[in-house]
Amino acid sequence: MSAVSFFRTPSLAALVAAVLAVAAAPVWAIPDAESFASCVSDLGSQARQAGVSGTVVSQSLAAISLNERVIELDRAQPEFTASFAGYFNTRMSEQRIQRGREMYREHRTLLERIAREYGVPAQYLVAFWGMETNYGSFFGRMSILDSLATLACEGRRGAYFSTEFVNALRIIDEGAVTAERMQGSWAGAMGHVQFMPSVFLQHAVDYDGDGRRDLWGSIPDAMASAANFLNAIGWQTGERWGREVRLPSSFPFEHAGLSQRKTLTEWRQLGVRMADGSALPNADMQASLLLPSGHRGPAFLVYDNFRVIMRWNRSEFYALSVGHLADRIAGGGALARAPVDAPRLHRDQVKQLQTLLNEKGHEAGDVDGILGPGTRAAISRYQREQGIVADGFPDRAVLTRIGLELD
């Protein structure tokens, strides 16, 4: 998803981070007609108290329907882990890269003007556009008001979605879009760059000067809004997102991970080099080392702008894909080392893995079936104990060695 639509990745803005951090609740009952109508009436009262005009409230609420498909999608938890190779290769198709270059050329004058004004290079704007809606080819076809009302009234994250519903009515009230045209994803993300209503209200701009902030029909508004948002959450003008690098055979892998930062000079002293083998610069710029598919796959040094991308969408895989797509759109080449695939684990298998690691004294945290940083760190500690490369990557060999039963 995105800073914008936070529900796309088994995980943008810090606001949504809090939502996603909530543990999965028990199955909630689908609201019946009476309780849904009462809830929608309450939402209308909240909107009026927030200053939304009575006409917009009454007209919008009259057309709202419960969408059970939204509840199904909200409750659905991914049953299998996704590897970086699977994620990256699916999104980094040659077609998407070529289409991104075409869109850059077609809108170059606009994009470069926006880049000068907001400090975000054009290729990144196009990359977000490509990742979010495949350059505007698919916004989602669900009524945003139906989706947000359904999620608000279903109850599991009612307070968050109630606020987003009121914000959606505020957008309609300002004349940015009609209720009928306000369509998008099941989670409420909208337009070319899939902003949630709260992000729209704070960061969308009327760049084409027609009096409306139109993220559905105006590419200038959409691209400038994306740039404005990125600028507001900390984009560092003149800096890259990161880069692929080459590691020495003796590299100490305990230094890897987003939580660890070193200067480029320090990484250089550890033997890290550019992907083409040339030396890293001696510089004080801070970077973290990521190995999304282990020591046999690509290695990346990522900078502050990588963390900004993760405020759009809290997924390392997403941020790496946006960064690389931006590089490819700007004329860069493919990765020097292809991602390495990993076994596809069912959530129950991940729980078994976490239990095994905990039993072996390598604390993996809660047995929650999520193959996150804590579990990877536990794998790394186990690998170090066993005298094998401690990259924290769950390949078949290490999983079998730990004792996990694989298909």
One Martini backbone bead per residue (centre of mass of N, CA, C, O) as a GRO file, in nm:
protein
  407
    1MET     BB    1   0.090   0.036  -0.027
    2SER     BB    2   0.095   0.349   0.170
    3ALA     BB    3   0.102   0.686   0.266
    4VAL     BB    4  -0.178   0.600   0.199
    5SER     BB    5  -0.197   0.271   0.167
    6PHE     BB    6  -0.144   0.067   0.445
    7PHE     BB    7  -0.283  -0.226   0.336
    8ARG     BB    8  -0.091  -0.372   0.123
    9THR     BB    9   0.115  -0.440   0.333
   10PRO     BB   10   0.211  -0.636   0.584
   11SER     BB   11   0.165  -0.298   0.595
   12LEU     BB   12   0.297   0.530   0.627
   13ALA     BB   13   0.230   0.672   0.816
   14ALA     BB   14   0.233   0.698   1.151
   15LEU     BB   15  -0.071   0.664   1.185
   16VAL     BB   16  -0.082   0.370   1.060
   17ALA     BB   17   0.116   0.221   1.232
   18ALA     BB   18  -0.071   0.200   1.477
   19VAL     BB   19  -0.283   0.026   1.343
   20LEU     BB   20  -0.092  -0.219   1.257
   21ALA     BB   21  -0.001  -0.288   1.560
   22VAL     BB   22  -0.253  -0.424   1.606
   23ALA     BB   23  -0.384  -0.688   1.709
   24ALA     BB   24  -0.556  -0.942   1.622
   25ALA     BB   25  -0.879  -0.989   1.628
   26PRO     BB   26  -1.151  -1.117   1.666
   27VAL     BB   27  -1.418  -1.208   1.520
   28TRP     BB   28  -1.648  -1.011   1.368
   29ALA     BB   29  -1.951  -0.898   1.332
   30ILE     BB   30  -2.171  -0.828   1.106
   31PRO     BB   31  -2.356  -0.579   1.063
   32ASP     BB   32  -2.659  -0.493   1.091
   33ALA     BB   33  -2.887  -0.282   0.969
   34GLU     BB   34  -2.939  -0.127   1.233
   35SER     BB   35  -2.644  -0.081   1.333
   36PHE     BB   36  -2.545   0.057   1.077
   37ALA     BB   37  -2.742   0.295   1.075
   38SER     BB   38  -2.653   0.404   1.351
   39CYS     BB   39  -2.357   0.449   1.281
   40VAL     BB   40  -2.400   0.642   1.041
   41SER     BB   41  -2.540   0.857   1.208
   42ASP     BB   42  -2.294   0.914   1.387
   43LEU     BB   43  -2.109   1.001   1.157
   44GLY     BB   44  -2.280   1.246   1.081
   45SER     BB   45  -2.242   1.395   1.348
   46GLN     BB   46  -1.936   1.419   1.331
   47ALA     BB   47  -1.932   1.582   1.067
   48ARG     BB   48  -2.090   1.828   1.166
   49GLN     BB   49  -1.893   1.894   1.401
   50ALA     BB   50  -1.654   1.933   1.173
   51GLY     BB   51  -1.819   2.120   0.936
   52VAL     BB   52  -2.001   1.971   0.763
   53SER     BB   53  -2.236   1.989   0.555
   54GLY     BB   54  -2.561   1.894   0.558
   55THR     BB   55  -2.589   1.818   0.260
   56VAL     BB   56  -2.352   1.622   0.237
   57VAL     BB   57  -2.434   1.434   0.459
   58SER     BB   58  -2.718   1.348   0.362
   59GLN     BB   59  -2.644   1.257   0.072
   60SER     BB   60  -2.423   1.050   0.147
   61LEU     BB   61  -2.578   0.869   0.355
   62ALA     BB   62  -2.811   0.776   0.161
   63ALA     BB   63  -2.585   0.595  -0.025
   64ILE     BB   64  -2.498   0.398   0.191
   65SER     BB   65  -2.320   0.079   0.211
   66LEU     BB   66  -2.268  -0.227   0.299
   67ASN     BB   67  -1.940  -0.404   0.265
   68GLU     BB   68  -1.850  -0.727   0.296
   69ARG     BB   69  -1.586  -0.739   0.131
   70VAL     BB   70  -1.424  -0.549   0.312
   71ILE     BB   71  -1.423  -0.733   0.559
   72GLU     BB   72  -1.278  -0.968   0.429
   73LEU     BB   73  -1.018  -0.810   0.357
   74ASP     BB   74  -0.950  -0.711   0.646
   75ARG     BB   75  -0.931  -1.009   0.774
   76ALA     BB   76  -0.724  -1.090   0.590
   77GLN     BB   77  -0.452  -1.311   0.616
   78PRO     BB   78  -0.153  -1.398   0.537
   79GLU     BB   79  -0.053  -1.739   0.509
   80PHE     BB   80   0.207  -1.646   0.356
   81THR     BB   81   0.514  -1.585   0.292
   82ALA     BB   82   0.717  -1.330   0.143
   83SER     BB   83   0.955  -1.285  -0.071
   84PHE     BB   84   1.163  -1.072  -0.221
   85ALA     BB   85   1.168  -1.207  -0.493
   86GLY     BB   86   0.861  -1.217  -0.537
   87TYR     BB   87   0.801  -0.918  -0.499
   88PHE     BB   88   1.007  -0.784  -0.693
   89ASN     BB   89   0.955  -0.943  -0.962
   90THR     BB   90   0.658  -0.857  -0.991
   91ARG     BB   91   0.717  -0.528  -0.988
   92MET     BB   92   0.988  -0.553  -1.194
   93SER     BB   93   0.890  -0.519  -1.472
   94GLU     BB   94   0.955  -0.431  -1.790
   95GLN     BB   95   0.688  -0.285  -1.835
   96ARG     BB   96   0.707  -0.088  -1.592
   97ILE     BB   97   0.970   0.045  -1.672
   98GLN     BB   98   0.892   0.144  -1.956
   99ARG     BB   99   0.642   0.304  -1.869
  100GLY     BB  100   0.795   0.499  -1.685
  101ARG     BB  101   0.967   0.626  -1.908
  102GLU     BB  102   0.731   0.729  -2.074
  103MET     BB  103   0.604   0.911  -1.852
  104TYR     BB  104   0.847   1.088  -1.815
  105ARG     BB  105   0.858   1.200  -2.104
  106GLU     BB  106   0.565   1.307  -2.125
  107HIS     BB  107   0.608   1.474  -1.819
  108ARG     BB  108   0.877   1.631  -1.781
  109THR     BB  109   0.810   1.929  -1.739
  110LEU     BB  110   0.633   1.891  -1.493
  111LEU     BB  111   0.821   1.714  -1.310
  112GLU     BB  112   1.066   1.915  -1.303
  113ARG     BB  113   0.912   2.146  -1.172
  114ILE     BB  114   0.832   1.997  -0.916
  115ALA     BB  115   1.118   1.921  -0.829
  116ARG     BB  116   1.216   2.214  -0.785
  117GLU     BB  117   0.991   2.296  -0.571
  118TYR     BB  118   1.021   2.015  -0.370
  119GLY     BB  119   1.293   1.820  -0.401
  120VAL     BB  120   1.179   1.579  -0.589
  121PRO     BB  121   1.256   1.361  -0.800
  122ALA     BB  122   1.090   1.247  -1.075
  123GLN     BB  123   1.146   0.935  -1.058
  124TYR     BB  124   0.997   0.899  -0.785
  125LEU     BB  125   0.716   0.984  -0.866
  126VAL     BB  126   0.685   0.762  -1.081
  127ALA     BB  127   0.734   0.521  -0.895
  128PHE     BB  128   0.494   0.558  -0.709
  129TRP     BB  129   0.285   0.552  -0.933
  130GLY     BB  130   0.353   0.263  -1.026
  131MET     BB  131   0.306   0.116  -0.749
  132GLU     BB  132   0.008   0.215  -0.690
  133THR     BB  133  -0.140   0.238  -1.020
  134ASN     BB  134   0.008   0.193  -1.280
  135TYR     BB  135  -0.014   0.491  -1.390
  136GLY     BB  136  -0.346   0.509  -1.354
  137SER     BB  137  -0.494   0.221  -1.431
  138PHE     BB  138  -0.559   0.168  -1.102
  139PHE     BB  139  -0.767   0.279  -0.822
  140GLY     BB  140  -1.022   0.145  -0.782
  141ARG     BB  141  -1.392   0.045  -0.735
  142MET     BB  142  -1.458   0.157  -0.459
  143SER     BB  143  -1.638   0.300  -0.230
  144ILE     BB  144  -1.518   0.500   0.007
  145LEU     BB  145  -1.763   0.537   0.190
  146ASP     BB  146  -1.835   0.242   0.221
  147SER     BB  147  -1.566   0.142   0.331
  148LEU     BB  148  -1.539   0.334   0.581
  149ALA     BB  149  -1.809   0.270   0.712
  150THR     BB  150  -1.767  -0.031   0.744
  151LEU     BB  151  -1.503  -0.011   0.917
  152ALA     BB  152  -1.624   0.167   1.141
  153CYS     BB  153  -1.873  -0.040   1.211
  154GLU     BB  154  -1.721  -0.310   1.267
  155GLY     BB  155  -1.484  -0.206   1.509
  156ARG     BB  156  -1.174  -0.280   1.515
  157ARG     BB  157  -1.109   0.036   1.374
  158GLY     BB  158  -1.321   0.268   1.426
  159ALA     BB  159  -1.176   0.537   1.493
  160TYR     BB  160  -1.005   0.564   1.243
  161PHE     BB  161  -1.239   0.532   1.022
  162SER     BB  162  -1.412   0.763   1.121
  163THR     BB  163  -1.210   0.985   1.056
  164GLU     BB  164  -1.186   0.916   0.751
  165PHE     BB  165  -1.479   0.962   0.683
  166VAL     BB  166  -1.495   1.259   0.757
  167ASN     BB  167  -1.266   1.341   0.563
  168ALA     BB  168  -1.415   1.261   0.306
  169LEU     BB  169  -1.644   1.467   0.342
  170ARG     BB  170  -1.457   1.715   0.334
  171ILE     BB  171  -1.370   1.673   0.041
  172ILE     BB  172  -1.649   1.702  -0.080
  173ASP     BB  173  -1.715   1.984   0.048
  174GLU     BB  174  -1.471   2.132  -0.116
  175GLY     BB  175  -1.497   2.005  -0.429
  176ALA     BB  176  -1.291   1.778  -0.532
  177VAL     BB  177  -1.533   1.558  -0.516
  178THR     BB  178  -1.753   1.324  -0.565
  179ALA     BB  179  -1.902   1.058  -0.431
  180GLU     BB  180  -1.917   0.886  -0.696
  181ARG     BB  181  -1.596   0.940  -0.766
  182MET     BB  182  -1.511   0.817  -0.485
  183GLN     BB  183  -1.270   0.596  -0.563
  184GLY     BB  184  -1.105   0.277  -0.453
  185SER     BB  185  -1.001   0.116  -0.205
  186TRP     BB  186  -1.100  -0.081   0.060
  187ALA     BB  187  -0.924   0.120   0.268
  188GLY     BB  188  -0.943   0.437   0.125
  189ALA     BB  189  -0.770   0.472  -0.119
  190MET     BB  190  -0.670   0.744  -0.354
  191GLY     BB  191  -0.588   0.771  -0.662
  192HIS     BB  192  -0.286   0.786  -0.817
  193VAL     BB  193  -0.145   0.782  -0.495
  194GLN     BB  194  -0.317   0.672  -0.259
  195PHE     BB  195  -0.479   0.849  -0.056
  196MET     BB  196  -0.575   0.922   0.233
  197PRO     BB  197  -0.780   1.154   0.360
  198SER     BB  198  -0.576   1.280   0.564
  199VAL     BB  199  -0.352   1.321   0.354
  200PHE     BB  200  -0.506   1.495   0.163
  201LEU     BB  201  -0.569   1.735   0.354
  202GLN     BB  202  -0.255   1.795   0.416
  203HIS     BB  203  -0.112   1.746   0.092
  204ALA     BB  204  -0.292   1.836  -0.115
  205VAL     BB  205  -0.285   1.995  -0.446
  206ASP     BB  206  -0.347   2.278  -0.671
  207TYR     BB  207  -0.152   2.280  -0.951
  208ASP     BB  208  -0.353   2.364  -1.203
  209GLY     BB  209  -0.565   2.596  -1.099
  210ASP     BB  210  -0.896   2.494  -1.085
  211GLY     BB  211  -0.989   2.476  -0.758
  212ARG     BB  212  -0.889   2.167  -0.733
  213ARG     BB  213  -0.816   1.862  -0.560
  214ASP     BB  214  -0.722   1.627  -0.813
  215LEU     BB  215  -0.641   1.273  -0.791
  216TRP     BB  216  -0.796   1.155  -1.056
  217GLY     BB  217  -0.776   1.388  -1.317
  218SER     BB  218  -0.484   1.513  -1.209
  219ILE     BB  219  -0.155   1.490  -1.255
  220PRO     BB  220  -0.045   1.749  -1.130
  221ASP     BB  221  -0.177   1.711  -0.853
  222ALA     BB  222  -0.060   1.429  -0.788
  223MET     BB  223   0.247   1.489  -0.810
  224ALA     BB  224   0.254   1.733  -0.615
  225SER     BB  225   0.139   1.583  -0.372
  226ALA     BB  226   0.362   1.377  -0.343
  227ALA     BB  227   0.590   1.585  -0.308
  228ASN     BB  228   0.471   1.728  -0.061
  229PHE     BB  229   0.469   1.484   0.125
  230LEU     BB  230   0.771   1.408   0.112
  231ASN     BB  231   0.872   1.678   0.212
  232ALA     BB  232   0.716   1.672   0.491
  233ILE     BB  233   0.863   1.377   0.578
  234GLY     BB  234   1.194   1.438   0.486
  235TRP     BB  235   1.313   1.493   0.225
  236GLN     BB  236   1.641   1.476   0.078
  237THR     BB  237   1.791   1.690  -0.100
  238GLY     BB  238   2.036   1.532  -0.308
  239GLU     BB  239   1.951   1.240  -0.231
  240ARG     BB  240   1.938   0.919  -0.204
  241TRP     BB  241   1.806   0.608  -0.111
  242GLY     BB  242   2.036   0.424  -0.243
  243ARG     BB  243   2.236   0.110  -0.291
  244GLU     BB  244   2.411  -0.113  -0.443
  245VAL     BB  245   2.636  -0.367  -0.310
  246ARG     BB  246   2.955  -0.501  -0.209
  247LEU     BB  247   3.080  -0.787  -0.042
  248PRO     BB  248   3.283  -0.944   0.144
  249SER     BB  249   3.350  -1.266   0.239
  250SER     BB  250   3.418  -1.151   0.553
  251PHE     BB  251   3.158  -1.041   0.643
  252PRO     BB  252   2.991  -0.898   0.922
  253PHE     BB  253   2.648  -0.961   0.961
  254GLU     BB  254   2.583  -0.808   1.236
  255HIS     BB  255   2.564  -0.515   1.074
  256ALA     BB  256   2.294  -0.573   0.982
  257GLY     BB  257   2.029  -0.350   0.947
  258LEU     BB  258   1.817  -0.082   1.007
  259SER     BB  259   1.920  -0.026   1.313
  260GLN     BB  260   2.197   0.012   1.166
  261ARG     BB  261   2.453   0.274   1.168
  262LYS     BB  262   2.677   0.415   0.920
  263THR     BB  263   2.924   0.535   0.763
  264LEU     BB  264   3.074   0.520   0.467
  265THR     BB  265   3.353   0.493   0.588
  266GLU     BB  266   3.287   0.244   0.765
  267TRP     BB  267   3.197   0.058   0.537
  268ARG     BB  268   3.463   0.070   0.387
  269GLN     BB  269   3.630  -0.060   0.623
  270LEU     BB  270   3.447  -0.335   0.584
  271GLY     BB  271   3.452  -0.370   0.245
  272VAL     BB  272   3.256  -0.198   0.108
  273ARG     BB  273   3.118  -0.174  -0.222
  274MET     BB  274   3.038  -0.121  -0.509
  275ALA     BB  275   2.880  -0.309  -0.745
  276ASP     BB  276   3.141  -0.257  -0.950
  277GLY     BB  277   3.397  -0.238  -0.721
  278SER     BB  278   3.412   0.029  -0.628
  279ALA     BB  279   3.462   0.277  -0.415
  280LEU     BB  280   3.366   0.420  -0.153
  281PRO     BB  281   3.310   0.698  -0.010
  282ASN     BB  282   3.434   0.944   0.193
  283ALA     BB  283   3.175   0.972   0.441
  284ASP     BB  284   2.913   1.086   0.678
  285MET     BB  285   2.700   0.927   0.564
  286GLN     BB  286   2.423   0.754   0.652
  287ALA     BB  287   2.388   0.386   0.685
  288SER     BB  288   2.225   0.086   0.590
  289LEU     BB  289   2.216  -0.273   0.584
  290LEU     BB  290   2.067  -0.485   0.332
  291LEU     BB  291   1.939  -0.849   0.321
  292PRO     BB  292   1.659  -0.969   0.174
  293SER     BB  293   1.829  -1.255   0.049
  294GLY     BB  294   2.092  -1.263   0.163
  295HIS     BB  295   2.428  -1.329   0.080
  296ARG     BB  296   2.340  -1.422  -0.227
  297GLY     BB  297   2.222  -1.156  -0.261
  298PRO     BB  298   2.145  -0.848  -0.246
  299ALA     BB  299   2.299  -0.539  -0.147
  300PHE     BB  300   2.216  -0.254   0.075
  301LEU     BB  301   2.246   0.091   0.094
  302VAL     BB  302   2.064   0.303   0.319
  303TYR     BB  303   1.901   0.605   0.358
  304ASP     BB  304   1.697   0.850   0.462
  305ASN     BB  305   1.498   0.818   0.213
  306PHE     BB  306   1.413   0.533   0.279
  307ARG     BB  307   1.258   0.615   0.540
  308VAL     BB  308   1.056   0.787   0.390
  309ILE     BB  309   0.931   0.565   0.221
  310MET     BB  310   0.839   0.411   0.490
  311ARG     BB  311   0.619   0.639   0.548
  312TRP     BB  312   0.440   0.542   0.314
  313ASN     BB  313   0.561   0.236   0.352
  314ARG     BB  314   0.611  -0.031   0.596
  315SER     BB  315   0.829  -0.157   0.369
  316GLU     BB  316   1.119  -0.275   0.256
  317PHE     BB  317   1.032  -0.389  -0.015
  318TYR     BB  318   0.896  -0.135  -0.119
  319ALA     BB  319   1.137   0.063  -0.094
  320LEU     BB  320   1.329  -0.094  -0.279
  321SER     BB  321   1.142  -0.080  -0.530
  322VAL     BB  322   1.119   0.222  -0.560
  323GLY     BB  323   1.420   0.283  -0.586
  324HIS     BB  324   1.479   0.100  -0.831
  325LEU     BB  325   1.267   0.214  -1.022
  326ALA     BB  326   1.385   0.497  -1.030
  327ASP     BB  327   1.654   0.412  -1.152
  328ARG     BB  328   1.537   0.285  -1.413
  329ILE     BB  329   1.389   0.536  -1.517
  330ALA     BB  330   1.680   0.698  -1.519
  331GLY     BB  331   1.870   0.443  -1.662
  332GLY     BB  332   1.926   0.214  -1.501
  333GLY     BB  333   2.015  -0.093  -1.401
  334ALA     BB  334   2.026  -0.387  -1.301
  335LEU     BB  335   2.096  -0.601  -1.084
  336ALA     BB  336   2.385  -0.768  -1.005
  337ARG     BB  337   2.201  -0.929  -0.797
  338ALA     BB  338   1.982  -1.161  -0.756
  339PRO     BB  339   1.729  -1.268  -0.602
  340VAL     BB  340   1.659  -1.497  -0.343
  341ASP     BB  341   1.484  -1.755  -0.266
  342ALA     BB  342   1.229  -1.879  -0.044
  343PRO     BB  343   1.048  -2.044   0.147
  344ARG     BB  344   0.707  -2.104   0.177
  345LEU     BB  345   0.541  -1.998   0.465
  346HIS     BB  346   0.335  -2.081   0.692
  347ARG     BB  347   0.220  -1.956   0.978
  348ASP     BB  348   0.258  -2.223   1.136
  349GLN     BB  349   0.559  -2.249   1.061
  350VAL     BB  350   0.652  -1.990   1.196
  351LYS     BB  351   0.568  -2.072   1.478
  352GLN     BB  352   0.751  -2.317   1.490
  353LEU     BB  353   1.013  -2.160   1.450
  354GLN     BB  354   0.987  -1.978   1.701
  355THR     BB  355   0.979  -2.207   1.905
  356LEU     BB  356   1.253  -2.331   1.838
  357LEU     BB  357   1.424  -2.081   1.897
  358ASN     BB  358   1.338  -2.045   2.190
  359GLU     BB  359   1.432  -2.331   2.285
  360LYS     BB  360   1.743  -2.256   2.186
  361GLY     BB  361   1.785  -1.941   2.296
  362HIS     BB  362   1.650  -1.765   2.047
  363GLU     BB  363   1.487  -1.489   2.066
  364ALA     BB  364   1.170  -1.428   1.873
  365GLY     BB  365   0.935  -1.382   2.043
  366ASP     BB  366   0.642  -1.389   1.949
  367VAL     BB  367   0.404  -1.638   1.858
  368ASP     BB  368   0.269  -1.503   1.541
  369GLY     BB  369   0.361  -1.580   1.230
  370ILE     BB  370   0.586  -1.350   1.192
  371LEU     BB  371   0.851  -1.268   0.965
  372GLY     BB  372   1.049  -1.072   1.132
  373PRO     BB  373   1.312  -0.917   1.280
  374GLY     BB  374   1.320  -1.104   1.531
  375THR     BB  375   1.343  -1.374   1.377
  376ARG     BB  376   1.593  -1.303   1.209
  377ALA     BB  377   1.778  -1.253   1.451
  378ALA     BB  378   1.755  -1.542   1.560
  379ILE     BB  379   1.875  -1.680   1.316
  380SER     BB  380   2.147  -1.539   1.330
  381ARG     BB  381   2.230  -1.649   1.608
  382TYR     BB  382   2.218  -1.944   1.526
  383GLN     BB  383   2.425  -1.930   1.297
  384ARG     BB  384   2.662  -1.835   1.472
  385GLU     BB  385   2.663  -2.083   1.659
  386GLN     BB  386   2.707  -2.283   1.395
  387GLY     BB  387   2.915  -2.142   1.186
  388ILE     BB  388   2.739  -1.969   0.995
  389VAL     BB  389   2.599  -1.758   0.801
  390ALA     BB  390   2.469  -1.448   0.962
  391ASP     BB  391   2.189  -1.331   0.776
  392GLY     BB  392   1.882  -1.428   0.856
  393PHE     BB  393   1.813  -1.636   0.632
  394PRO     BB  394   1.530  -1.854   0.535
  395ASP     BB  395   1.649  -2.113   0.426
  396ARG     BB  396   1.635  -2.445   0.385
  397ALA     BB  397   1.888  -2.525   0.543
  398VAL     BB  398   1.830  -2.372   0.814
  399LEU     BB  399   1.547  -2.480   0.870
  400THR     BB  400   1.630  -2.778   0.887
  401ARG     BB  401   1.840  -2.739   1.115
  402ILE     BB  402   1.634  -2.634   1.327
  403GLY     BB  403   1.355  -2.836   1.254
  404LEU     BB  404   1.183  -2.773   1.017
  405GLU     BB  405   0.901  -2.865   0.847
  406LEU     BB  406   0.892  -2.933   0.506
  407ASP     BB  407   0.741  -2.982   0.190
   0.00000   0.00000   0.00000
